[in-house]
Amino acid sequence: MRQLILEADLIYCPSGIRSRSQTVAASLTSETFTWQEGNHSQTLNLSDILNVSPSPAKEAVEFIVTACPLRRRHQWTQVRRRVIETYTFSCSEDLRSQWLSAFSQLLRTPAKHLVVILNTTSGQRRGLQLFERVRPLLEASQIQVTVAESKNGSQTRQLIQSLNLAEFDGLVVVGGDGTVHDVINGLMQRSDAATAIQTPIGVIPAGTGNGLCQSLLAQAGEPYDVMSAGFAIAKGHPQPLDILQVQQDGQLSYGILSLAWGLISDSDLASDRLRWLGPLRDDICALLLIARLRAYPGRLVFEHEGRKQTIEDEFIAVWGMNVPWAASNMFVAPNAERAGGKLDLLMVRRGASRWRLLQAFSQLDTGGHVQFAEVDCFKTSRLTLTPEKRCGTLAIDGEPVSYGKTEMTVLPILSYFFALTRSDSVFGPRN
């Protein structure tokens, strides 16, 4: 139930232009800030407000409300994006103090100092450009940022291992799923890994797939966009996420997104040279591989509903998903949970026709492929994959790994990512 906190007449300066000032009736409740302009009412949800601060102008007593609501891009479309907006109000000194105090108690947004890991080579090499779009949103939210650039995975891991994490409130990754993968492994390779891995991480999508970011945004009802990603860092809270422990030849590494083998990994890795096409690269390579379809012999051992299962067969594709989205346009595991302690295991075995594969593939963006009889789905907390012979590639989080026996175990609720919940977010379309 909304509780009225404060109401009074204020002088509203549209676009900060004092010559257009008008007196408005304003009210603040536990959920909204509203002001009445004649017959027209404007309302901001408190969940959309980034900051309320006194104006630096000396010629008037003012305060500025900075918000980032979802707005339609055009009148003729339902697509909405988050947009930074500012609203200027003036009043007496005493009244301004009352408004600032009331907003401060309701918003309760502590200042943060975040280190930004900016991958300059990720995706289409637009990381810096995309971050500069988000920077004003972070600054408006009283977030101080320290930017550190990286050109490859090795540099990212070294950077993470060298940071004094006690100086920061979290990390922001500007890159793709591969960069997040390197950050997670860098944290787990530190001497203080047990505490380092709990450092909250935000993600600004600058890769080609960006499945983790899409998963975090979609589960909150947010549109997939860099501004929504920045908004989740500013207004969201650390939310738990499982980690995948990978063992090969006695060596441990870690994943956050997925395991892929067969057609899936071959398509993903072969398309790497087509990064300039963006997400379309995956569609093109997958179609080519379906056209020259082949099977991959191997053995899968996993636990499902408390029972050990062993499948020895020729597989077309195997996908183990820690989150629902493998890429921003691939809703691979609709039933995956962010911190459910289980991996969603999907497999397609020899016998599926090219036509049925094409039909299933065409529904990856909606999750409709899981309804096909050719797609087997399981929940498991651990699995062992053993390819019988070298005839393809194997990938963790879209990154190539050694082709051989691979043991994967879900480590529940080990990491934390800045994310919105549905109660934080004004629901918008997923466009």
C-alpha positions, 0 to 999 in steps of 0.5 A, a space after each residue: 500500500 502506498 504511503 504518502 510521505 510529502 506533498 507541497 507546491 513546487 516550481 517546475 522548470 521544464 528542461 531546466 529552463 527557468 523562463 518556462 517555470 510553472 507552479 505544480 502540485 507535487 507529492 511523494 509516496 513510498 513508491 512514486 513521485 508525481 507532479 501535476 501540470 495543469 490537467 497533465 500528471 507526470 509520475 516517476 516510479 522510485 525504482 526508476 530514480 537514480 539520484 536526487 541532489 541540490 542544484 549547483 545553481 546559485 541564483 535559485 534554490 533548486 533540486 534535481 531529480 535524475 531518473 532512468 525510466 523505460 520509454 518507447 523509442 517511437 510512438 508506433 512501436 512497443 519497444 522500450 529502452 531506458 533513457 536518462 532524464 532530469 527534472 528541476 524543481 525550485 522552492 524555499 530552502 527549508 522545503 528543499 531540505 525536506 524533499 532531499 531528506 525524504 528522497 534520501 530515506 526512500 532511495 537509500 542508494 549507497 555510493 559505490 566504487 567499482 573497477 571496470 574491466 574493459 575488453 577492447 577487443 571483445 565482440 565488434 571492438 565497441 566496448 569503450 563506445 558502449 561503456 561511454 553510453 553507460 558512464 553518465 548513468 553510473 555517475 548519476 547514481 553516485 558510482 565512482 569507476 576506475 577503468 582498466 583495459 584488457 586485450 585478451 583473456 590472459 591479461 584479464 586474469 592477470 589484472 583480476 589477480 593483481 587487484 586489491 579487491 578490498 578497495 572496491 565494492 564490485 567489478 563491472 565487465 565490459 565485454 562478452 561471456 568470454 570476458 566474464 569467463 576470464 574474470 571468474 577464473 581469475 578470481 578463482 585462481 587468487 590465494 583468497 579465492 573463497 572471498 574473492 569469488 563473492 565480489 559482486 560483478 556487473 556485466 555490460 554486454 559488449 561481446 557477440 553472444 552476451 548470454 549471461 547478461 541477457 539471462 540476468 536482464 530477461 529474468 527481471 523483465 528488462 529489455 536487452 540493452 546496455 542502458 538496462 545493463 547499466 541500470 541493473 548495476 546502479 539499482 540492482 543488488 548482488 544476486 547469487 549465481 552457480 559456478 561450473 567446475 570443470 576438470 580435464 586431465 587433473 586440471 581445474 577451471 571454471 565456467 559461468 554459462 555453458 558446456 557445448 559439444 558437437 554441432 553447437 561448439 563447432 558452430 560457435 567457434 567456427 563463427 569467431 572469424 565472422 564477429 563483424 556480423 554480430 549474433 547473425 554469425 551463429 545462424 549462418 554457421 549453424 545452417 552450414 553445419 546442419 547442411 553437412 550434418 555429422 555425428 559425434 560418438 561419445 559417452 555421457 554420464 550424469 545424475 538425474 532425479 537421484 539416479 545415475 544415467 549413462 548414454 553411449 551414442 552418436 550425438 549431433 549436439 550436447 549443450 549444458 546450460 547454467 543460465 537460460 540464454 546462451 546468447 542474446 538471441 538463443 533461449 536455450 534452456 527456458 527452465 534453467 534457474 540462476 541459482 538452482 544448483 542444477 545444470 540443464 542438459 540438452 542433447 540431440 542424437 543421431 537420427 534427427 533429420 536436417 529438416 527437423 533440426 532446422 525447425 528446432 533451430 528456428 525456435 531457439 529464440 523462443 525456447 520452442 526447440 525443447 518441445 521437439 521429440 529429438 531434443 532430450 532435456 535433463 537436470 543434473 548437478 554433475 556430468 562426465 562427457 567422454 568423446 570417443 574420437 577427435 572429430 569436433 570441438 569442445 567449449 566452455 562459455 564459448 571458449 575452446 578447451 582441451 578435447 577429451 574427457 570432461 567432468 563438470 560439477 555445479 558449485 551452488 551459489 558461489 558467485 554474485 552478480 548485480 541484477 534486478 529482481 522483478 520487484 525492482 524493475 518496471 516490466 518491459 518487453 524483452 526487445 
